[in-house]
Amino acid sequence: PLPMRWRRSTERSPGEQIIVFWLALACVFWRSSANYEKGLDKFSGCGELQDGASYPDIFRQQAAGEWEPMLTDTPGKIDAPTNLTLPLKQADSTNLEGCNAHQADYFLGTVAVVSRGSCSFVQKGILAEDAGASAFIIYDNQDTTTISLLAVSGTIRTPRIPGFLITKAEGLALIAKIEAGNVVNVFCQWRSIKVWYDLHENSTRVNDTHLQVSNYGSQEMKWHVQGRRYFATDSGYSESEASPAPPPFGAGGAPGPVSVHSTQYDGSSVVDNNAVEVSLPFSFPLFWTWFSSMHVSTNGLLVFDASYVPGTDASGSLGTTASPNGVVAPLWDDLVCKNCHVSTMVCAEGGEDGVAVLAVRWENMSFYQAGQPDNAGDGPLTFEAWLYADGRVRLVVQDFPSSAASRSSIKTGIESLDAATWVSVSSLPWSAGQPFAVELTPWFMPRENADFSVPAGESQSLEMAFGLVSGRKGWVEVYTGLEVNSWTELQNVRVSQHVFRYFWSVSDWDGGLHTGSCAGDGMWRTRSVVCLGNDGQEYDDSLCDEGAGACADVRVGNRGEEWSDVWGHTCEDYLVLAFCTPDGGQGEAWRWYWGSFSDWAQAGEQGADVACCACGGGAGYNQPHSVESCATVSVACPVDSVGANVVSGCSCLPGYSGTVTRSDTAPYYTGGCWAVACPHFSSGSDVPGGCTCESGYLGTISASSSSPFFTGSCEATTTTTATATQTNTSTVTSTSSSASTMTSTRTTTTATE
């Protein structure tokens, strides 16, 4: 039996679902178990580097962080380092679980090690990172480790350093060495397999779809590979129609030379509800569980369930636990074999990809119909099931009666052994009356050495192919041991899928709110705008035109900073973590209890589905401008002044005196505009508020934009020989950034009539 399935955890966050794509193995580094030492050239995990050793002793069982793709898969991180060797440092004795803040730089230049418990894995990582750690290791507080991935919590920010969970036993052994005064050095790696789709011809990226598997021990080592996508909402198989349908496998349809493997029924007798067990010429992975034999049923299906009893499959369903399970069904129904021929054929050499194919052909079958001779009703039915050694399935229907279109009992598809995952092809082109075929392609296709042995002191290459899945993530599990079905270890290697795309990469502006190039007398600010591929390379601007489907992420802030949500995730983080889909939907890894994207948006900003190109949003398809006026981010003109903004210039309103001058410090202007007092022989609050001539005086006072900021006067209506001199002093309160007092002194002499 296989080991207990790992589960994922956020530690105290029920319902967490992680989907990142791990190749469960170890690294060209090596864990000694019994008399073998395994090693792979890519892996996610850590190991102790003993004094004088040329390679580390990788910890037996580990879980990596869900956030790890943020460290390696975004355009800016494609070439970032993916390993380190540093001393291991234990948390302070008062904070062994690492749930409280550590002293500043406590872990600087080291890998932090803390115990599991009391707070989330993410919180432990954040606190270690804040204290200078380059990576962190958590050792389990349970005797048996069942955690497969350290999940993003969704309630605090996400670490930006790698983190791993190891077993309690190995953790305590490390702590004992540290407490004994020994320096414990660890090697940590988070190197992934990167698979590219639609790669540009000028890109320097390559598809690296193999693992170098080594055995440094003295005994032969057994390997077993399984694929698994935890928490995915789809089956892991893509479905497509092969048009036109291929010729029969043995008559030109096979990708290479064909030989007859075996004949199950030769037409010499009538057969109903029967099946024959057939040994396979290769191990076949159905939903990444490997099989060496199957039953060929006269009811139009292949059964891989060892508990299957022939004759119990005249009816059934895909996706239920009712027997049989673990099936490939090209045309599953209650059929009768009268004058039929059922056989298996093999194309051992395969086609260009070199993948062997086994085909099962049912020829001249009939639907069961009671009362007809030998209960053989409508026919003939001729169909095939092609099984590829890498897990692909082709279902071909060549001849069928018109009544097939009205039979709801026909099942076409595949089902896993536990019936938890299945593909049911519901829309078949019966009405066209022509042969048809359906292709079912798994996301993970082991091509060579997927179920194999590595002799002592040798290495082998595990060759793989990958089909694109919506979340672009999953797991491939590789078990190791001295004997088949006696697996003792399970390790992980992450796999990343990248669909090549172009987008406008825009830097921050070199000037902000009266800062940088917009300080002082600066009138213009600039930024870089380049057409970038998600391989991190620059491309011709024409590829980022609307026709190429590129766009630019929304920028925020007065300098046009990169968008991020309230927890610090960027647009590219959303993509590589499978938080969103390209059409703006919630991705596989987005937990339902997180709410909507807008719930994670920073105050006053948009959610990822509006802000991010990778999530169906973005700022449109026109090339972003690289130069603009500083007035774009200037503060508005102060009260009682008019103008677009301070950079463009502000003028006092009529009836106000003063000046507004640009400044480099908040509030980014000095001076202001103050209301002018009503002139002599008039009354009122001030000129802007309105002035009225006093009793015995005639005239009007109007606000003006030029000194003395009013026009008109109040003239006496009677003649007097007296000469009067009056000083009028008024004080107003400034609305500018610097309060000041304005004193207006005016000497008025009355006229002599």
Legacy VTK file of the C-alpha trace (Angstrom):
# vtk DataFile Version 3.0
C-alpha trace
ASCII
DATASET POLYDATA
POINTS 753 float
0.000 0.000 0.000
1.097 3.547 -0.633
1.916 5.821 2.310
-0.772 7.974 3.883
-1.733 10.863 1.600
-0.412 14.172 2.701
-2.839 16.945 3.349
-2.350 20.691 3.060
-2.604 23.079 5.949
-2.565 26.693 6.936
-2.494 25.629 10.571
-5.845 26.553 12.067
-7.397 27.579 8.757
-9.956 24.890 7.894
-10.856 24.312 4.289
-7.525 25.472 2.850
-6.887 24.326 -0.677
-3.498 24.465 -2.268
-2.737 23.983 -5.868
0.854 24.403 -6.812
2.496 21.861 -9.028
4.984 19.625 -7.248
6.954 16.748 -8.581
7.134 14.578 -5.533
10.798 13.550 -5.527
13.944 14.879 -3.892
17.000 16.484 -5.606
20.337 15.485 -7.049
21.054 15.386 -3.427
19.981 12.573 -1.420
18.678 11.048 1.402
20.195 7.858 2.706
17.574 5.207 3.391
18.576 1.620 4.028
21.362 1.132 1.473
20.396 3.595 -1.217
20.799 7.350 -1.440
18.403 9.095 -3.766
19.041 12.300 -5.612
17.428 14.605 -8.154
18.635 17.713 -9.922
15.512 19.698 -8.984
13.519 19.722 -5.772
11.934 21.871 -3.076
13.282 21.288 0.392
16.302 21.362 2.673
18.921 19.022 4.016
21.767 19.072 6.478
25.210 19.582 4.987
27.597 17.566 7.095
31.218 18.615 7.493
33.233 17.368 4.535
30.172 16.141 2.624
29.819 16.983 -1.063
26.030 16.861 -0.951
23.431 17.379 1.778
21.412 14.750 3.592
17.928 15.759 2.477
15.224 15.565 5.113
13.015 12.546 4.658
9.659 14.253 4.296
8.968 17.957 3.760
6.239 20.391 2.811
7.016 23.648 1.015
5.182 26.969 1.007
2.280 27.657 -1.323
3.848 31.051 -1.938
7.041 29.572 -3.434
6.052 30.406 -7.063
6.239 34.096 -6.128
9.989 33.549 -5.597
10.702 31.993 -9.003
7.881 32.286 -11.532
7.004 35.971 -11.956
8.812 37.853 -14.776
11.060 39.687 -12.343
12.013 36.486 -10.518
12.617 34.091 -13.422
16.390 34.271 -12.924
16.400 34.718 -9.154
18.585 32.347 -7.077
16.876 29.084 -6.163
19.157 27.711 -3.454
21.235 28.713 -0.471
23.615 27.214 2.082
23.554 28.903 5.492
23.807 28.100 9.190
20.636 27.042 10.956
19.619 29.202 13.928
17.092 28.329 16.610
14.610 30.911 17.866
15.127 32.431 21.301
14.166 30.186 24.221
11.231 32.462 25.041
9.906 32.256 21.467
10.633 28.711 20.263
7.432 28.532 18.202
8.289 31.809 16.483
4.875 33.373 16.993
6.163 36.609 18.529
8.437 39.236 17.025
12.128 38.363 17.162
14.872 40.850 17.946
15.935 42.992 15.008
18.271 41.061 12.664
18.148 38.048 14.995
18.193 35.623 12.029
20.299 37.754 9.681
22.413 35.537 7.434
20.840 32.304 8.688
17.971 29.896 8.166
15.498 30.168 11.038
14.177 27.030 12.725
11.058 27.107 14.899
8.564 24.587 16.210
5.108 24.057 14.817
2.230 25.328 16.965
0.288 28.345 18.312
0.177 30.374 15.074
0.020 29.893 11.326
2.949 28.812 9.196
2.691 32.097 7.331
2.976 34.140 10.533
6.089 32.202 11.552
7.582 32.938 8.147
6.775 36.653 8.251
8.301 37.089 11.695
11.432 35.175 10.662
11.711 37.258 7.489
11.301 40.485 9.472
14.214 39.368 11.656
16.477 38.883 8.632
16.079 35.162 7.886
16.838 34.016 4.339
14.589 30.955 4.728
12.796 29.203 7.555
12.224 25.626 8.665
9.384 24.507 10.898
9.649 21.126 12.595
6.432 19.273 13.331
5.025 18.883 16.838
3.228 15.701 15.784
4.945 12.326 15.572
3.550 11.729 12.070
3.716 14.525 9.524
0.676 14.631 7.257
1.013 18.188 5.911
1.770 18.419 2.191
1.879 22.194 1.641
2.082 25.307 3.813
-0.835 27.416 2.684
-1.327 31.143 2.253
-3.560 32.210 5.114
-5.392 35.123 3.517
-5.477 37.092 6.767
-1.923 38.482 6.847
0.715 39.273 4.267
2.605 36.463 2.552
6.303 35.712 3.213
8.826 36.441 0.499
11.318 33.793 1.609
11.116 29.993 1.175
9.729 27.940 4.035
9.546 24.212 4.756
7.992 21.845 7.271
10.032 18.798 8.328
9.293 15.902 10.649
9.404 16.168 14.427
12.169 13.580 14.717
14.496 15.318 12.278
13.729 18.725 13.750
14.528 17.665 17.300
17.775 16.070 16.095
18.811 19.406 14.567
17.883 21.299 17.722
19.939 18.901 19.837
23.010 19.604 17.723
22.502 23.360 17.968
21.997 23.238 21.730
25.197 21.181 22.012
27.071 24.113 20.491
27.489 22.701 16.985
27.186 24.773 13.832
24.517 23.145 11.666
24.650 24.144 8.012
21.672 23.473 5.781
21.253 23.472 2.040
17.824 24.605 0.818
16.578 24.577 -2.757
13.332 25.601 -4.450
14.259 24.941 -8.075
11.283 23.978 -10.205
10.598 22.408 -13.571
9.426 25.201 -15.886
7.237 24.299 -18.841
6.574 26.937 -21.517
3.734 27.108 -24.037
3.720 29.293 -27.195
7.288 30.341 -26.481
8.606 33.165 -28.701
11.293 32.028 -31.122
13.739 34.617 -29.750
13.213 33.671 -26.146
16.183 32.167 -24.359
13.913 29.992 -22.229
13.727 26.263 -22.849
11.433 23.493 -21.731
13.205 21.366 -19.178
10.899 18.403 -18.786
13.168 15.802 -17.263
14.604 14.974 -13.877
18.001 13.491 -13.314
17.517 10.665 -10.840
20.598 9.345 -9.053
21.353 6.574 -6.581
24.454 7.213 -4.505
23.990 4.106 -2.355
25.107 0.502 -2.559
21.765 -1.150 -3.416
19.322 -0.851 -6.271
16.655 1.788 -5.678
13.041 1.462 -6.848
11.049 4.483 -8.040
7.340 4.894 -8.560
5.704 8.003 -10.006
2.135 9.195 -9.530
0.469 12.400 -10.598
-2.060 14.209 -8.483
-3.697 17.633 -8.523
-5.100 18.405 -5.131
-8.147 20.670 -4.901
-8.510 21.147 -8.646
-12.030 21.476 -9.936
-11.320 19.612 -13.176
-10.251 16.054 -13.887
-6.723 16.875 -14.983
-7.513 15.630 -18.483
-8.268 17.879 -21.428
-10.909 16.686 -23.874
-10.829 17.292 -27.605
-12.414 15.827 -30.714
-10.125 14.236 -33.271
-11.404 15.365 -36.664
-11.454 13.612 -38.955
-11.507 10.350 -37.035
-8.364 8.265 -37.620
-8.421 5.020 -39.615
-8.608 1.755 -37.655
-5.524 1.196 -35.506
-4.459 -1.842 -37.496
-5.208 -0.268 -40.857
-3.064 2.828 -40.900
-4.263 4.600 -37.747
-1.402 3.529 -35.485
1.644 5.825 -35.312
3.975 2.984 -36.309
4.242 -0.755 -37.001
1.506 -2.834 -35.359
1.562 -6.342 -33.923
-1.340 -8.370 -32.533
-1.008 -8.569 -28.777
-3.832 -11.014 -28.114
-7.310 -12.028 -29.272
-10.089 -12.044 -26.688
-13.048 -13.150 -28.803
-12.876 -14.596 -32.329
-16.585 -14.789 -33.190
-16.827 -18.559 -32.875
-19.524 -18.243 -30.214
-22.046 -15.780 -28.870
-20.762 -13.988 -25.755
-22.712 -11.769 -23.392
-21.620 -10.124 -20.142
-18.118 -11.518 -20.119
-14.584 -10.207 -19.782
-11.040 -11.462 -20.289
-8.016 -10.334 -18.293
-5.123 -9.064 -20.388
-1.553 -8.357 -19.320
-0.346 -5.005 -20.597
2.898 -4.670 -22.575
3.731 -1.570 -20.485
2.556 -0.026 -17.233
-0.387 2.216 -18.020
-1.153 5.270 -15.829
-4.885 5.891 -15.460
-5.296 9.065 -13.417
-1.622 8.487 -12.464
-2.216 5.145 -10.823
-0.163 2.536 -12.631
-1.595 -0.741 -13.907
0.006 -3.822 -15.457
-3.204 -5.629 -16.431
-6.871 -4.977 -17.239
-10.095 -6.755 -18.125
-11.532 -6.377 -21.633
-15.324 -6.518 -21.281
-17.809 -7.396 -23.980
-19.857 -4.440 -22.734
-17.470 -1.982 -24.364
-15.151 -1.019 -21.547
-11.737 -1.734 -20.035
-11.678 -2.346 -16.280
-8.515 -1.825 -14.197
-10.105 -2.588 -10.811
-8.545 -5.787 -9.398
-11.772 -6.535 -7.497
-13.868 -6.457 -10.664
-16.111 -9.455 -11.289
-16.838 -10.118 -15.002
-20.501 -10.021 -15.909
-21.416 -7.257 -13.431
-21.051 -4.349 -15.815
-24.087 -4.528 -18.123
-25.038 -1.159 -16.684
-23.171 1.379 -14.641
-22.133 4.987 -14.327
-18.966 7.030 -14.406
-18.205 8.920 -11.215
-19.967 6.637 -8.731
-18.453 4.139 -6.305
-20.641 1.372 -7.694
-18.497 -1.329 -9.312
-16.772 -1.388 -11.678
-14.382 1.507 -11.094
-11.132 2.409 -12.753
-12.443 2.167 -16.305
-11.806 3.314 -19.853
-15.113 3.283 -21.725
-15.165 3.925 -25.476
-18.770 2.713 -25.708
-20.066 1.276 -22.451
-23.534 -0.253 -22.734
-25.242 -3.617 -22.514
-23.731 -5.239 -25.614
-23.728 -8.686 -27.189
-20.831 -10.268 -29.022
-22.362 -12.264 -31.896
-20.065 -12.946 -34.826
-17.819 -10.306 -33.278
-14.091 -10.000 -32.995
-12.331 -8.434 -29.983
-8.547 -8.136 -29.979
-5.632 -6.060 -28.733
-2.839 -4.642 -30.886
0.403 -2.913 -29.972
2.521 -0.235 -31.596
5.635 -0.662 -29.491
7.792 1.931 -31.238
5.243 4.719 -31.091
5.352 7.730 -33.362
7.611 10.761 -33.320
7.319 10.977 -29.558
8.334 7.333 -29.168
5.388 6.517 -26.885
4.088 2.958 -27.159
0.367 2.457 -27.789
-1.974 -0.437 -27.055
-5.323 -0.539 -28.883
-8.354 -2.673 -28.054
-10.758 -3.190 -30.946
-14.395 -4.325 -30.599
-15.722 -5.244 -34.050
-19.275 -6.136 -35.105
-20.879 -5.780 -31.649
-24.657 -5.371 -31.104
-26.862 -3.662 -28.551
-28.592 -6.147 -26.263
-32.268 -6.595 -27.126
-34.291 -9.299 -25.422
-36.331 -11.487 -27.745
-34.042 -11.073 -30.721
-31.961 -14.065 -31.887
-29.179 -14.449 -29.314
-30.519 -11.183 -27.807
-28.476 -9.301 -30.407
-30.273 -6.121 -31.412
-29.179 -3.109 -33.459
-25.672 -3.102 -34.860
-23.041 -3.312 -36.029
-20.922 -1.435 -33.488
-17.206 -1.156 -34.120
-15.014 0.943 -31.854
-11.538 1.125 -30.333
-9.751 2.332 -27.212
-6.133 3.446 -27.636
-4.011 3.512 -24.487
-0.744 5.437 -24.655
2.080 4.554 -22.294
2.147 8.163 -21.048
-1.520 8.096 -19.978
-3.247 9.547 -23.026
-6.473 7.903 -24.156
-8.103 7.955 -27.585
-11.641 6.641 -27.973
-12.634 5.893 -31.576
-16.153 4.986 -32.763
-16.200 3.813 -36.369
-19.520 2.032 -37.031
-22.824 2.424 -35.226
-26.545 2.177 -35.985
-28.762 5.251 -36.035
-30.468 4.080 -32.843
-27.288 4.915 -30.918
-28.302 8.578 -30.905
-31.358 7.881 -28.767
-29.742 5.574 -26.207
-29.222 7.364 -22.895
-27.491 4.280 -21.473
-24.259 4.739 -23.465
-21.302 5.934 -21.399
-18.099 7.262 -22.965
-15.176 8.426 -20.834
-12.720 7.395 -18.133
-12.826 7.017 -14.346
-10.205 6.746 -11.597
-9.862 3.674 -9.409
-11.471 5.400 -6.415
-14.180 6.991 -8.627
-13.267 10.381 -7.204
-12.247 11.746 -10.604
-13.705 11.031 -14.002
-14.338 12.395 -17.483
-17.756 11.746 -19.014
-18.079 12.707 -22.669
-21.733 13.642 -22.995
-22.024 15.322 -26.392
-21.175 12.810 -29.065
-21.880 13.463 -32.790
-24.172 10.490 -33.374
-26.487 12.467 -35.630
-23.708 13.123 -38.143
-23.566 9.426 -38.909
-19.792 9.579 -39.377
-16.902 7.986 -37.455
-15.616 10.135 -34.622
-12.890 10.122 -31.999
-12.285 11.759 -28.637
-8.820 12.568 -27.259
-8.294 12.665 -23.484
-4.921 14.157 -22.562
-3.636 14.285 -18.966
-1.658 17.272 -17.711
1.219 15.018 -16.627
2.556 12.439 -19.082
5.577 10.412 -17.934
7.377 9.338 -21.077
10.352 7.251 -19.966
11.529 5.688 -16.727
8.432 6.661 -14.773
8.228 3.302 -13.026
11.747 2.017 -12.858
14.867 1.053 -10.909
18.144 2.901 -10.511
21.153 0.652 -9.948
23.616 1.570 -7.229
25.981 4.327 -8.278
24.045 5.201 -11.440
21.684 7.887 -12.701
18.687 7.855 -14.995
16.531 10.525 -16.572
12.806 10.740 -15.898
11.292 12.111 -19.120
7.925 13.890 -18.965
5.450 15.863 -21.028
2.803 18.214 -19.705
-0.620 19.283 -20.855
-1.751 22.765 -19.913
-4.263 22.974 -17.061
-6.286 25.954 -15.900
-4.459 26.356 -12.604
-1.079 25.563 -14.204
-0.169 23.664 -11.096
-0.401 20.214 -9.591
1.625 17.411 -8.060
3.600 14.498 -9.321
4.426 12.098 -6.527
7.479 9.880 -6.672
7.907 7.152 -4.101
11.184 5.401 -3.370
12.141 2.164 -1.672
14.149 -1.011 -1.943
11.161 -3.018 -3.143
8.167 -2.286 -5.350
5.057 -1.493 -3.259
7.221 -1.046 -0.199
7.796 2.681 -0.495
9.531 4.392 2.392
9.943 7.977 1.222
8.106 10.686 -0.671
9.709 13.974 -1.732
8.595 16.944 -3.846
9.669 18.834 -6.933
7.579 21.760 -8.100
6.449 22.183 -11.704
5.411 25.552 -13.169
3.458 26.036 -16.388
3.867 29.307 -18.277
1.756 30.436 -21.227
3.907 32.930 -23.086
2.408 36.409 -23.280
3.384 40.043 -23.809
2.514 43.043 -21.701
3.579 46.633 -21.214
6.039 46.813 -18.338
5.920 50.293 -16.820
8.254 51.732 -14.186
7.357 54.280 -11.538
7.460 57.932 -12.586
10.742 59.699 -11.765
8.746 62.475 -10.140
5.827 62.484 -7.794
3.848 65.056 -5.852
6.309 67.985 -6.118
9.160 65.524 -5.635
11.863 64.103 -7.890
11.730 65.596 -11.366
8.560 67.453 -10.322
10.325 69.356 -7.520
11.312 72.997 -7.820
10.686 74.296 -11.314
10.360 70.822 -12.848
7.494 70.682 -15.327
7.803 67.150 -16.771
8.273 63.641 -15.437
9.277 60.439 -17.248
9.138 56.671 -16.847
10.272 53.656 -18.826
7.744 51.735 -20.918
8.884 48.477 -22.535
7.165 45.527 -24.170
7.988 42.587 -21.941
7.394 38.876 -22.242
6.623 36.863 -19.148
10.005 35.235 -19.672
11.472 38.501 -18.373
12.896 39.561 -21.763
12.158 42.716 -23.779
10.468 42.459 -27.182
9.582 44.805 -30.023
6.822 47.258 -29.113
4.709 45.995 -32.007
4.148 42.731 -30.120
2.426 44.685 -27.368
-0.009 46.322 -29.767
-3.685 45.581 -29.380
-3.525 42.859 -32.011
-1.024 40.924 -29.929
-3.382 41.000 -26.981
-1.083 42.758 -24.533
-1.999 45.379 -21.950
-0.606 47.203 -18.944
-1.502 46.680 -15.324
-3.158 49.588 -13.524
-0.648 51.786 -11.652
-1.491 53.448 -8.364
-0.255 56.366 -6.266
1.170 59.704 -7.352
4.285 58.023 -8.788
2.340 55.260 -10.546
3.538 52.449 -8.322
2.935 48.758 -9.044
-0.497 47.564 -7.937
-0.723 45.231 -4.963
-3.527 44.060 -2.736
-3.857 44.633 0.979
-1.589 41.625 1.686
1.115 42.681 -0.760
0.294 40.302 -3.635
1.042 41.789 -7.063
-0.749 41.074 -10.327
1.847 38.488 -11.326
1.556 36.872 -7.886
-2.145 36.363 -8.513
-1.321 34.495 -11.713
1.423 32.192 -10.426
-0.520 31.389 -7.242
-3.616 30.513 -9.303
-5.666 33.113 -7.443
-7.286 34.318 -10.681
-8.019 33.183 -14.216
-7.171 35.133 -17.401
-10.835 35.989 -17.897
-11.214 37.583 -14.460
-12.592 34.611 -12.563
-11.426 33.199 -9.262
-8.641 30.675 -9.732
-8.291 27.195 -8.291
-6.359 28.389 -5.252
-8.733 31.217 -4.329
-10.627 30.095 -1.218
-14.331 30.789 -1.179
-14.175 32.252 2.317
-11.788 34.984 1.141
-14.711 36.704 -0.549
-14.238 38.690 -3.756
-11.100 40.255 -5.227
-12.354 43.668 -4.156
-12.336 42.459 -0.540
-8.551 42.232 -0.789
-8.103 45.584 -2.543
-6.395 48.428 -0.733
-8.593 51.315 0.358
-9.804 53.320 -2.611
-8.242 50.939 -5.145
-9.547 48.262 -7.502
-9.423 44.498 -7.167
-7.148 42.252 -9.212
-9.850 41.467 -11.759
-9.941 45.178 -12.694
-6.312 46.168 -12.129
-4.396 43.183 -13.538
-3.918 42.042 -17.132
-3.280 38.488 -15.927
-6.690 38.506 -14.236
-8.728 39.876 -17.124
-8.307 43.555 -16.226
-5.586 46.114 -16.877
-5.374 49.618 -18.266
-6.257 48.816 -21.853
-4.230 48.039 -24.914
-2.778 51.404 -25.930
0.905 51.928 -25.260
1.266 53.822 -21.954
2.880 57.252 -22.325
6.391 57.752 -20.982
6.348 61.561 -20.511
3.724 63.751 -18.899
3.339 67.124 -17.195
4.039 67.380 -13.505
0.718 69.169 -13.307
-0.830 65.683 -13.399
0.152 65.146 -9.785
0.268 68.744 -8.542
-1.919 69.845 -5.639
-4.952 71.958 -6.384
-4.897 75.712 -6.054
-5.738 76.856 -2.501
-8.994 78.468 -1.497
-9.793 81.910 -2.949
-7.510 81.271 -5.913
-8.125 79.925 -9.379
-6.083 77.711 -11.701
-5.654 74.047 -12.711
-3.078 73.348 -9.987
-0.050 74.819 -8.293
2.364 73.745 -11.052
0.252 75.406 -13.744
-0.133 78.510 -11.613
-2.767 79.963 -9.293
-4.240 83.509 -9.371
-6.197 85.179 -6.597
-9.888 85.637 -7.206
-11.202 89.196 -7.809
-11.281 91.115 -4.559
-8.373 89.167 -3.086
-4.745 90.173 -2.855
-1.671 87.954 -2.475
0.356 85.353 -4.391
0.584 81.540 -4.424
4.074 80.187 -4.980
5.104 76.554 -5.674
7.043 74.781 -2.918
8.872 71.418 -2.568
7.515 70.748 0.906
3.987 70.020 2.052
1.494 71.464 1.388
3.618 72.273 -1.705
2.856 75.998 -1.932
3.451 79.164 0.086
1.497 82.381 0.320
-2.204 82.725 -0.237
-5.068 85.039 -1.148
-6.751 87.391 1.331
-9.938 89.365 0.994
-9.512 93.166 0.623
-11.414 95.315 3.120
-14.201 97.639 2.002
-12.848 101.100 1.116
-13.547 104.354 3.032
-17.144 105.543 3.300
-18.447 102.009 2.597
-19.437 99.138 4.809
-19.555 95.348 4.455
-17.494 92.256 5.362
-14.944 92.785 2.578
-14.802 93.452 -1.152
-15.610 89.871 -2.204
-18.498 89.814 0.240
-19.835 93.128 -1.057
-19.443 96.764 0.020
-22.240 99.377 0.331
-21.701 103.162 0.459
-22.532 104.713 3.800
-25.368 107.208 4.348
-24.669 110.491 2.556
-22.410 108.828 -0.014
-23.123 107.549 -3.460
-21.225 105.065 -5.652
-20.495 101.361 -6.210
-17.622 99.094 -5.216
-16.801 96.091 -7.440
-14.181 93.341 -7.001
-11.198 93.448 -9.346
-8.240 91.161 -10.098
-5.725 94.032 -10.236
-4.513 96.282 -7.442
-6.151 97.690 -5.363
-8.460 94.716 -6.162
-11.608 96.804 -6.400
-13.000 99.494 -8.633
-15.300 102.444 -7.899
-15.680 104.615 -4.781
-18.237 106.315 -2.493
-18.672 110.086 -3.055
-20.363 112.553 -0.644
-23.752 113.970 -1.679
-23.295 117.430 0.174
-20.588 120.161 0.087
-18.413 120.743 3.105
-15.427 122.939 3.727
-14.008 120.556 6.269
-11.077 118.411 5.331
-10.978 115.057 7.043
-8.245 112.475 7.124
-9.129 108.906 8.118
-6.949 105.887 8.460
-8.728 102.589 7.838
-6.934 99.485 9.108
-8.311 96.014 8.502
-6.909 92.618 9.445
-7.899 89.439 7.643
-7.170 85.808 8.300
-5.108 83.920 5.711
-6.278 80.762 4.046
-2.780 80.034 2.818
-0.219 77.641 4.223
1.510 80.481 6.068
-0.795 82.740 8.044
-0.045 86.456 7.706
-1.610 89.790 8.527
-2.331 92.377 5.879
-2.693 96.037 6.891
-4.290 98.445 4.412
-3.848 102.159 5.113
-5.732 104.638 2.958
-5.923 108.500 3.392
-9.137 109.989 1.973
-9.805 113.752 1.545
-13.401 114.823 1.001
-14.187 117.039 -1.886
-14.852 120.784 -1.398
-18.015 121.881 -3.007
LINES 1 754
753 0 1 2 3 4 5 6 7 8 9 10 11 12 13 14 15 16 17 18 19 20 21 22 23 24 25 26 27 28 29 30 31 32 33 34 35 36 37 38 39 40 41 42 43 44 45 46 47 48 49 50 51 52 53 54 55 56 57 58 59 60 61 62 63 64 65 66 67 68 69 70 71 72 73 74 75 76 77 78 79 80 81 82 83 84 85 86 87 88 89 90 91 92 93 94 95 96 97 98 99 100 101 102 103 104 105 106 107 108 109 110 111 112 113 114 115 116 117 118 119 120 121 122 123 124 125 126 127 128 129 130 131 132 133 134 135 136 137 138 139 140 141 142 143 144 145 146 147 148 149 150 151 152 153 154 155 156 157 158 159 160 161 162 163 164 165 166 167 168 169 170 171 172 173 174 175 176 177 178 179 180 181 182 183 184 185 186 187 188 189 190 191 192 193 194 195 196 197 198 199 200 201 202 203 204 205 206 207 208 209 210 211 212 213 214 215 216 217 218 219 220 221 222 223 224 225 226 227 228 229 230 231 232 233 234 235 236 237 238 239 240 241 242 243 244 245 246 247 248 249 250 251 252 253 254 255 256 257 258 259 260 261 262 263 264 265 266 267 268 269 270 271 272 273 274 275 276 277 278 279 280 281 282 283 284 285 286 287 288 289 290 291 292 293 294 295 296 297 298 299 300 301 302 303 304 305 306 307 308 309 310 311 312 313 314 315 316 317 318 319 320 321 322 323 324 325 326 327 328 329 330 331 332 333 334 335 336 337 338 339 340 341 342 343 344 345 346 347 348 349 350 351 352 353 354 355 356 357 358 359 360 361 362 363 364 365 366 367 368 369 370 371 372 373 374 375 376 377 378 379 380 381 382 383 384 385 386 387 388 389 390 391 392 393 394 395 396 397 398 399 400 401 402 403 404 405 406 407 408 409 410 411 412 413 414 415 416 417 418 419 420 421 422 423 424 425 426 427 428 429 430 431 432 433 434 435 436 437 438 439 440 441 442 443 444 445 446 447 448 449 450 451 452 453 454 455 456 457 458 459 460 461 462 463 464 465 466 467 468 469 470 471 472 473 474 475 476 477 478 479 480 481 482 483 484 485 486 487 488 489 490 491 492 493 494 495 496 497 498 499 500 501 502 503 504 505 506 507 508 509 510 511 512 513 514 515 516 517 518 519 520 521 522 523 524 525 526 527 528 529 530 531 532 533 534 535 536 537 538 539 540 541 542 543 544 545 546 547 548 549 550 551 552 553 554 555 556 557 558 559 560 561 562 563 564 565 566 567 568 569 570 571 572 573 574 575 576 577 578 579 580 581 582 583 584 585 586 587 588 589 590 591 592 593 594 595 596 597 598 599 600 601 602 603 604 605 606 607 608 609 610 611 612 613 614 615 616 617 618 619 620 621 622 623 624 625 626 627 628 629 630 631 632 633 634 635 636 637 638 639 640 641 642 643 644 645 646 647 648 649 650 651 652 653 654 655 656 657 658 659 660 661 662 663 664 665 666 667 668 669 670 671 672 673 674 675 676 677 678 679 680 681 682 683 684 685 686 687 688 689 690 691 692 693 694 695 696 697 698 699 700 701 702 703 704 705 706 707 708 709 710 711 712 713 714 715 716 717 718 719 720 721 722 723 724 725 726 727 728 729 730 731 732 733 734 735 736 737 738 739 740 741 742 743 744 745 746 747 748 749 750 751 752
